[in-house]
Every structure is written in structure tokens, then in C-alpha cells.
Amino acid sequence: MTKKICTWFDANQVGAIRFEHNTVWACCYRSIPLISNIMDFSKISVSEIIQKRNELYEGINNQTRHECDGCQNLCMKNEAEINLNKINSLILLPFTTCNLRCKYCYLSKEQLGSKMQVHKVLPIIENLKKQNFVTDNFELCLGGGEPLLLDDLPETAQYMQKNFVNPTFKIMSNFTISSKVNELINTLKDLKGICRKTYTSIDCGTPESYKKIRGSNLFYTLIDNLYNAASSGAFDIIELKYLLLEDGSNLSDEDIFGFLDIVKFISKNSKATIWVTIDADYGENRIDADENKKDSLTNKPISDEMLNAAAKIYYVVTNYLNATIWWSGGRITDATVQGKKDINRIISAGNEYINKPKTNSETFYLSRYCNVTQQNQPAAKNVNKLFSIVNEERHKVITILGLKIKFRRQG
């Protein structure tokens, strides 16, 4: 017998679940709580999670539950091939505390500044492992708040390496707490048999824009930490995200090409695979999926200005950088109808970008990649001075667009 199943529920497919802010959620695409008001994730009952997942699964099939109507993650499958009793992946965001105040964050300032109630995540993983709820190739995707504030990230990675087969340890971090970054690097670089990923959102290309977006002067700290992570071999995949803002504050050529310079610098010095994610913030466009039964979190396409900025990122990354575009965003995602449309718009605009007239600004920035020239618009001179690396006795000096960044040399 075939039944309708969410790919997130089935361990023979995606098999993921999300623990976030005292609640177990069915997935990441709809606001469907399974269990609420959890005081301690490390003591949660797996049997209760399985029961709630089964209730939703049966409700979808007997049409008594409608929260998932129209979702792109639903499919028909032979009932005998469905496994609801385990998960392959846990998205764990157990607290809201953060050291930054990003202006697009959906959390309030009070939540971001709250006292941390969770300091360790290893007991949570141990509990799920003990109850046989996780598969051998288990993936932990860890966020917050800011997960670098946790006390036991190195120990959690070590536990996963010893107790699972080819597991994945992924941290979604702003990557600005240097002492914690270095501690994690020193642990991960020696771990074998575990896939190590990090994901950080940069969203700009200048320190001025970074301060406006993040409320912090940690732009160069972030680049320094990314360089150390990339060059150390501590990560297998480093995902760099650009979130296009609805208010247009990070859509300038200075920000877009400044970001691309960072990607170029990191990828050139990286032992890891570099992914670049293009996404967009929701602004005021977020839809309450419970109430409206939509198959996407927003049905509003990205603006022409956002599309133009995304096209430049797509064009340069796919043609000139040692990196790969990775569509893993929240709004620009292939998991929703509108997300797919926006992806196709970006790819089309990116492929056509080289043939469109360029401003003097674009010609200047593009000249370092592909010698773009327009009639009466000579290519910028001394391009080699725009991006350079000089090794000093104790430091490495990087010049990007005339800005000198000094890094401590490793070893």
C-alpha cells in the first residue's frame, strides 16, 4: 500500500527533525510543533517523538491534519519502505543567546541577550543515541543563537567520530569568537572519519556595511577566523552565505564584489571545498504556514535589485572562483515553489550578465576576474594591486581594494 509521507519524517529519505527553543518541530519548512515546553532536551523521550510523528503521518493520510497541505516535501511511497522510528539528521538550535545583533534576525533583542539555559549539547546526542533514535551516519547541524558559546563543541565532535560511522558535524555560526574558533579548529583538524562543515553568513563586503548589519566591528575578525579555518584543514566544507536584504542596504557593487573578494581569498587558501549560498531575507513577507496553508514561507519573488545583485554573485562564482553555488537558503530554496522560481531567475540572469551593459563601477570590479571592457570604458589599470598577498616574518598581509588586512601566520 502506498501512503503520503514527508521526506523529513522518513529515515530512508531525508529523515530529519528540528529541536529549537524548547520545542520539537516536525521540519524546517512549516511551523508544526510536535512537543512543546521542553525543559531539558537531554532527557527527552524518543517514544513520545515517534508517537507525535506517527500521529501527524496518519493525519496527513486520513485527511484529519492539514498543516502539510501543498508542501513540496510530501510524496507517495510504499508503506513497507517508510521508517519513522529513526532520524538521519538533527537540526539543533537549543537557545537564542548571541554575541551579535543582526538587523534581519527574527529573534528579539531580549531573546538574543537572554541568559543561556543550555551550555552543553553532548548529553542531548548521547540521549538520542542511547534510545536508538539516530542512524549510524548521523548528521548534527548545530546553531543557536550562537553555538560557539557552548562549552562542549570539541567533545561533541570527538564523541560523534567515535560512536558513529561517517557522521557529519556541522556548525552554523557567525564565526567571530576567535578563542572558540581556534579551540574547535585544533580539535577538528585531527579528526578522521567524520565530515566537518561550517556555515556562516557574511552578507556584505565592507567593514562599514558589516557594522550596520551586525552591530559590531568584527568584520576583519571574521575574515581572519575563516582564513585560519580554511587553511588549517579543520573543515571539509565551508559554506559562505550572502543574504540579500529587502531594504537594499547590501546590494551595492562595493558590497557584492567585496564579498566575492573574500570568497576568492578564502578559496585560494583553503584545503576545504567552498560553497557559496545566495539567499534573501523575508523582510515583512513571511507567511504563517499554519494559518495560510502555503507551500512556501513567502510567495513574494525577490526584487529586481536583489536579482541583479544575485546574478553578479552567481556569474563570478561559477565562472572565475574555486567555489560552488549551493542552493541551501531559507527563502531562495528548491524546497518551495517560489524559491525554485527565484533560483531559475538568478541562474538565467547570471548566465546573461556578461552580455549586458556595465556601469563604470562594474567594469572596475570585474576587471580583476575577466577583463570586462565596454566601449569608452577602459579596463582598470594596475589590477594586480587590487588583490595581493605578502608574507612578512610573523604576519600575512592581504590587500583587498586597497584595504590591508594583517593575519597572524600559523606555525
C-alpha angles and dihedrals in degrees: 000000000000121000137184111257137174111236087224092062097048116083087200087064126024094330098186137148134186128227109191134161100338094320137096107221126199093228144328098265104059132038095243113146118202099181125008138191095035110176097189124019090193090068099042118136113240091200089062092051091050091048092052092046090051091049091054092044092052091043091055090052098044090041096239092116119057105172091104099045111140096005115152091223095067118100140161117255142165106270092224090061096054120101116192096161099079141036132219095198139031121198101202121191101155100165142024103220115125138170092220134059106214109191094225096050114125091216120091123244088249092056093046091050096043123123112264113253094182118056101161132042101181093084088056092054092044090053093052091046092050090052091050093239098131129070123234094257092051120172123210115199106190127196138139135149088310111338094199085076089069119104102221111043095123092047091048092052091047091050091051092049091053100040106039137052113245094337126179125233112194127176123194103203143152084230096216102117097091099189091054093044091053092047090053093045091053090054101040098046090068098044117104128189094033128097109232120201136172129191126195134169114225100170098179145040105224135061090234093058091042091057092049092049099038102027089232142096093226098112096115092039088058093050091047092051092046090050091051091047094047097045096043097063090233093130133049094199130025115190116200115194132202113197110198108219122225092222090060094235095133101036098094122116089243091061098038096049092037087058090048089053089055091050089049092050095046095044092047091056098036133112087188132079109258120220123187117205121198113201140153133224120244096232105180092333101089113127123212099237094197093057102037102034091222124164092226137040090240131015095196115106119228114267124259089252091054090045091052092052092046091050091057092051092047093048097049096041095049096043108032114016132075091240141093130232107239118192100212100126129129099235101020097052138128089231092080134052095237091041090057091049092052092048090053091047091052094047091049093046091045093052091049096043098094091057096053124092113269131217119232087256093055092046090051094051096039093051092081090059110035113358092249112186132174128198109284089006109101118202115260115271125233092023090164088068093058094072122021141147123213124184116218126183096272104004142051113222117206121191116202117176090337094310114122117215118189119205130187110249114238122238 
